[in-house]
Amino acid sequence: MQSYVIELREAVEQAMPHLLSLSDEESAQSRAEGKWSPREIIGHLIDSASNNHQRFVRAQFQDDLIFPRYAQEDWVRVQDYNHAPWQELLTLWQSYNLQLARVMAAVPEEIRLREHNKHNLHQIGWQTIPQDKPATLDYLMSDYVAHLKNHLRQILGGEQ
């Protein structure tokens, strides 16, 4: 099994008790002006899971790695995550990521590692790949997990 699948499952499992320990007030409070609150970060991670779920599945049926982008700030704003029930957000985030771990683990190796010269990971990746370099679904899935862990550190470690 790919190490990032294990990392994703562990990150969710380890983060949940800490996230659940945040009070409603703490979860809605931004740590700095112009920064997302923990609720908004978890909301963003739900949006990321939703978008990447589509990407991980569709990539198995197409010859490129070109996927729609999304305006993350707008998505967080219009969904009003800061007023959503904290417990509900956490349940959705946890369930969605455990499903993504199953999706990732089920991708055949030859599909995961197939190189694509046509991709837009220079636009949609967290840690981007230059447009003129080949990209793999394996990289996109690993990048997803790194992105998630980065945001969890912002909540749990107080990074901004």
Residue, then its C-alpha position, 0 to 999 in steps of 0.5 A: m500500500q502507498s505510504y500516503v494512504i497510510e499517512l492519510r488514515e493516520a492523520v485523520e485518526q490522530a487529528m480527530p481527538h484534538l479537533l474534537s477537543l476544540s470548543d465551538e468558540e475556539s473552532a470559529q475563531s481565526r488566529a490572525e486577521g485575514k486567516w481562516s478559523p479552524r472551522e473554515i480550514i476544515g471546510h476548505l479541506i472538505d472542499s479539497a476532498s470533494n474536488n480531489h475525489q473527482r480528480f482521483v476517480r476521473a484520472q483513471f478514465q482519461d488520458d490526461l491529468i487536466f481537472p477544473r480549478y476552484a476558487q477556494e476562498d470563494w468556496v469557503r465564503v459562500q458555504d459559510y463554514n464558520h457558522a456550520p456546526w463544528q461536530e458535523l464538519l468534523t464528521l464529514w471531513q473524517s468520513y470523506n477522507l477515509q473514503l478517499a484513502r479507500v479510493m487511493a488504495a484501490v487505484p492500480e499501480e499502472i494507472r497511479l504511476r503512468e506519466h502524463n505529459k498533458h496536465n495542469l498540476h502546475q495550477i491545481g497542485w499544492q506543491t506544483i509540477p511545472q507544466d513541461k514536466p510529466a505528472t502522475l496520479d500518484y503524485l497528485m494523491s501524495d500532494y493531496v495528503a501533504h496539503l491536508k497535513n499542512h492545514l492540520r498543522q495550522i489548526l493543531g500547531g498554531e501555524q498561520 
